[in-house]
C-alpha cells in the first residue's frame, strides 16, 4: 500500500505548513528547556515542576473558553492571535531570571498553547470533510513529529555546546517559528462561526455528559507522556546518570521518528470507536513495558498509572456508546435525529 507523503493541495496542506513551521522550534525547545531553566535561569527541579504544573493547570482551564471563543468568533482569527501570543511567551523566556516571572510567562505560554490547539481543531473541522479528518489529522501529527525530530536534532547541538548563547538561540528559534506559523495561518480561508447555544441549553452542558468527562480525564493522564519526554527524562539523564546530555536529543528524535513511521498507517485502521479504543490503548501499553523494564520504583509507579488508565479507556468508551445509544442525536440546528446504535465501521 502506497503512503501519501504530501496532503492534498488547499487547506490541509496549509494546515500542515503551519504545523511544521512552529514544530521545528518546539522540538529544540522541548529538549533544551529543562536545562535552560536550571542552568541559565537558576531554577531548581522542584521549582520547574511546580511552575509548569500550575501553568498547565491554568492553560487547561483557559483552553475551554478560548475554544468557545474560536467557535463563536471564527477559528482562523483566534488561531492567529494565539500563535502570536505563543511567540511572545517563548521570547519572554529569554529575559526572565527568577521563579515568579517564570511562572507568569509559563501561564501565558500554556494558555496560548492550549487555546491554539483548540482553535486548530476547529479549523480542521471547518475546512476538512468529516470522512477525511482522521487521515488528515494523522498526516498533521506526522508533520508535527517530523518538525519535532528536526528541531530536537538542532537542540542536540545546543546541548553539545551547553552554553547560555546556545540555549538562547533555541528559544529565539522557537519564537520565530510561531511568528511564521502566524503568517501561514493567515493563508487559510475564514471559517464561519458555530451557532451559539440554544435558549434552554446549560452553559456547561458538556460536563453533564459523564462518559465524555471521564474520557477527558483519562486522556489528560495519558498526556503525562509529554512532560515525561520534555522534562523528567532530560533532568533524570543529566542529574542521575553519566550519559552525555546530547542523549536527551537522541531519545526525543527516536520517539518522533517512530511516531512518524507508524502514525498514518495506524490511523488508516481507525474507523470507529472500537478501533480507536484499541489504538489508544496499545501505545500506553508499549510505553509501560519500556518503563517497567527499567526497574526504578518511580518508573514502575508511572508505568502502572499508564497501564490502568489505558485499560480503563476501553471500558469508558463502551459506556459512552451505550449512553449515546439511549439519547437522540442533535443536528446543527437542534433538531432531533435517530439515536446512533453502533459505531462507524
N, C-alpha and C positions, 0 to 999 in steps of 0.2 A: 504494500500500500504506500503510495507516494505521500510525502509530507509537504504541505504548502508552507513555504518559508515566509512569504510576504502576505499580509492581509489584502483583501480586495481594495482597489482604489476608492477614495472617498473618506467618509467619516471614520471607519475602522482603522485605516492607515494613518490618519491624522492623530487619532487617539493613541496609536502605538508610538508615533513620533514624539508625542508629548510625554508618554511614559518613559521612553528611552532617554529623553533629554534631561530629566531630573534623576533617573536611576543611577547614572554613572557617578555623579557626585554623592548620591546616597550610599553607594557601595563603599566608596572611600571613607565616608563619614562613619558608617557602621563599624568598620574595622579599626578606626583610629580614635573614635570619640572617647572611649573609656580611658585610654592612655592620655589623651589630651586633657581630659577633666582632672586626672590625678597628677600628671607631671607638669602641666602648664598652669592650670588654674589652681592646683594645690588642694583639691578636694579629697577626702577620704572615701574609700569604697562605700562606707555606710552613708555618707552624705550624698553620694551619687545615687545609690539605691533609693534612699528616701526621697530625694528631689525628683527623680524620674517616676517613682511610684505616684507621688502627688500630682505631678504634671500630667501623666497619662490618665489619672483618675479625673482630673479637670477636663482633659481633652475628650474623654469618653462621654462625659455628661454634656459637654458643649456640642459634641458632634450631632446630638439629636436635634436641637433647634437649628443648627446650621444645615442639616439635611432637609429640615422642613422649609428653611429659607430658600434652598436650592429648588425645591418643588414649587414654591409659591412665586418666586421672582425669576426663575429660569436658571438651570444648572450651569450654562456656559459662563455667564457673568459672575456667578458665585464662585465657580472653579477658578476663574482668572484672578479674582481678588484673593482667594485663599492661597493660590500658588505664589502670588506676590507677598502675602503675609508670611508664608513659609520661608521665602528667600530672605526677608528682613530678619526673621527669627534666627536663621542659621548665621547670617552675617553678624548678628548681635553677639553670638558666642565668641567672636574674635576679640571682644573688648571687655568681657567680664572676668573678674579675678577673685570672686568670693561667692559664698553659698547663696545668699538672698537674691542677687541678680541672676545667678544660675537657675534658681527655682522659678523666678518670674519669666525669664526667657524660655525656660523649658515648658512652662504652661502655655505660652504663646505658640511655641513650636508644635506641641502636642495637639492643641486646639485647632490650629490651622491644618495639620496633617489629617486629623480625624474628619474635619469638615470637608477637606479636599477629596478624601476617599469617598465620602458620601456623595459629593457632587459629581465625581467621575462615574459612580454607579448610575446616577440619574441620567448623565449624558449617554451612557451605554444603553440604558433602557429607552431613551428617547430617540436615539439615532440608529439603532440596530434592531432588525426584526427579531421577534421572540425566538423563532426557531434557530436563529444563528447566534444567539447570545452566548451560549455555553462555549461554542468553538471560538468565538471572538475573544471572550474573556480568557480562555486558556492561552491563546496567542498573546494577549496583552500581558499575562503573567509571565510567559516565557520571554517576552521582550523585556519586561522588568528585570527578570533574573539575568538576562544577557548583559544589561547595563550594570547591574549589581556586581556581576563577575568581573567585568572590565574595571569598574571603579574599585573593587576590592584589590585587584592586582596593582592599580595605581596607589592605593592605600598601603600596600605592602612595601612600596618604595619609601613612603614616608616612615613606616615602621623601621625600615632598614637604617635610614639616616637618624631617626629618633631625635630630631631637633625641633625647637619651637617653630622655626620657619617652615619646616616640612608640614607640621600639623596645621599651621595657619593656612597654608596653601590648600590643604584638603578642604577646610571649611569654606574658603573662598570659592573653590571649585563647585561645591555643593550649592552655595548661594547663587552663583551664576547659572547653574543648571536649572534652578527653579525660575530664574528670570527668563531663560529660553523657553521653558515649559509654558510660562505665562503667554509669551508671544505665539507659540504654536496653538494653544487652546483658542486663541482669537480667530484662527482659521476655520474653526468648526462652525457649522450653521447654528443659528439660535434654535433652542428647543422651547416649545410653548410651555408655560407653567401648568402644573397639575391643578385641577379644580379643587377648591377648598373643601373643608369638612361640611357635611350636611347639617341641617339645623339640630337634629336630635343625636348626633354622634358625639360622644365624650371626647375631650381633648386628648386624653391618654388611652384611647380605646385599644391601641396595640398591646398595652400592658395587661389587658384583660384576656388576651389570648395566651393562656398559661403554657401550652406546649411551645409556642414561639419564644416566650420569655425564658423558658428553661433551655431551649436550644441556643439562644443568645448567650446565656451564662456559660454553657459548656464550650461554646466556640471561643469565648473570652479566655477560658482556662487553656485551651489548646493554643491560643495565640501567645502563651508564655514562651513558645519556641523563639520568638523574635528577640526578647531581652536575653534569652539563653545564648543566642548566636552573637549578639552585638555587645553584650555587657558581661555576663557571667563567664563565658569561655575566655574572652580576652584577659580579664583580670585574673582568672584562675591560672591560665598559662604563664602569665608574667610573674605572678606572686607565688605560685605553688609548684612550679616546675622549672627545670633548667632548659627547657626548649627555647629556641630563639623567638623573638616577638613576631617575626615575619610568618611564623606558623599560623597566627591568627588569620592573616590574609589567605594563606593556602587553604585552610579549612573552610573559610567563607566561600572562596572560589569553587571548591569541590562541591559544596552544598548547592550553590546556584546552578552550576553546570548539570548536576544531577536532576534538578527540577526542570531545567530547560530540555533535557533529553527525554523526559518521560511525561511531562505535564500535558502536552497537547494530545499525545497518544492515549493517556488515561482519560482525558475529558471526552474523547470521542465515544467512550463506552458509558458515559454518564448521561442517561436519557430520562431519568425519573428519580423519584425519592429513594427507591430501593438501591439502585446502582450508585446514587450519590452517597448514601449511607455507607455502603461497602468501601467506596473510595476514601471517604472522610475518616473511616476507622483504620484503614490499612496504614496510612502514613504514621500516625502516632504509635501504632504497634511496632513498626520497624524502628522508629526513633527510640522507643522504650527498650527494645532489645539491645541497642547500642549502649544506652546508659547503664543498663543492668550489668553488662559485662565489665564495666569499669570498677565496680565493687565498692565505691565510696558511699557511705550511708546517705549523704545528701543527694547524690545522684540516684540512689535507689528510691528515695522518697519521691523525688521528682518523676522518676520513671513510673512509679506506682500511680501517681496522680494522673499522668497522661494516659496510662492504661485504663484506669477506672473511667475516666472521662470519655475516652474513645469508645469503650464498650457501652457506656450509657447512651451514647449518641444514637445508636440503632433503636433502642427501646423508646426513646423520646420521639424519634421520627415516626415510629408506628403509632404512638399516642397521638401525634399531630394528624396523621392520616385518618384515624378513627374520629377525632374531633371535627376535622374538616368535613368528613362524610355526613356528619349529623347536621351540619349547618349549611344554609344556602349560600352559594357564591354571589358576589355582587359585581355588577359591571361598573364601568367608569361612571355612568350616570345614576348609579344607585339602584337600578332595577335588579330584582332577584332572578337568579337563573337556577338551573338544576344543580343539586349537590354533586360534587366530584367524588366518585366512589372508588376510583383506582388511580394510581399514579400513571403518568405518561410512560409509554414504553416504545 
